[in-house]
Amino acid sequence: MSKLLTVLALGLFACGGAYAADKPMSQQDKMKACNKAAADKKGDERKTFMSECLKKGSEPGAMASAKPMSQQDKMKACNKEAADKKGDERKKFMSDCLKK
């Protein structure tokens, strides 16, 4: 009888561990992972990345599969940052920004 109870208790414990592995990431865990991934980004590019990253990170393993920012998204972010620049200064800034 005591062996049966021991086996039953171990089985319930194992099921609880499997359930915990399937739970979505907490908001705090998502924020930590996204902050780590966005370490090299600044300004609007970082804001855009963080927003997308936090949306995608709602399921386990989603952070690992998060793809980098598309060229179109980069262009939008760089355009926002370059709003106050004109001429050659803007061209150089856009070139550098899009290479990141």
N, C-alpha and C positions, 0 to 999 in steps of 0.2 A: 504494500500500500504506500509506503514512504517513497519507494522508487517511482511509483506512478505520479505522485505529487511532485517529485523533483523534476521528472521529465516534463510534466505539464507546465511547471513554473518556468523551466528553461525555454520551452516552446513559446510561451507568452512573451518572455523577455526578447527572444529572437524576432518575433513578429513586430514588437514595438520598435526595434531598431530598424527594421525594413521600412516601417511606416515613416519614421523620422527622415530617412534618406530620400523619400519621395516628396517631402514638403518643399514648397517654393522657398527661395531665399528670403530672409527677412530684409526689411528696408535698410537696416543698418549694414547688413552683409553686402547688399547691392551697392550701397554708397561707398563702402571700403574698396570693393573691387573696381568700381568705376573711377574713383579717385586715383587709384594706382595706375589704371590704364591711361588716364588723362594727364599724367604728370608732365608731359612735354608740351601740352597745349595751353594756350592763353586766350583771354578775352572771349569774343563771341564764338570762336571755334571751340573753346572749352565748354561754353554753355550749351552749344548745339550737341556736342559729343555727349556730355553728361545727361542731357535730356533723353537722347536716343538710347544711351547705355542703360539708364534706369528703367526705361520702358521695356527693353529687350531682356533685362536681367530678372524677369519675374518668374522664371522657371529654372530648376537646377541645370547646370551645364550650359545655360544660355550665354553666360559671360565668355566662355571659351570660344563660342561660335560667333560672337559679335564681329561683324565685318568692319573694316575701316571705313572712314567717311568717303562717300562717292565724290567724283570730280565736281558734280553739280553742287553738292552740299558744301564742298570746299570753296567753290566760286561764290556762293551766297554768303558764307561766313567772311571771306576775304573782302567782298564788296562792302559789307557792313563796316568792317574795320577801316577801309580805305575811303570812306565817305568824305572825309575832310581833306583828302590829298588831291592834287591836280598835276597833270602833265607827266614829265619824266619821273617825278617822285612817286606818283601813283603807279606808273608802269613797273618801276623797280620793286615797289612794295608788293604789288600783285604777283609778280614773278616769284619773289621770295616766298610769299605766303602760300602760293599754290604748290611749291616744291616740298613743303612740309609734309 
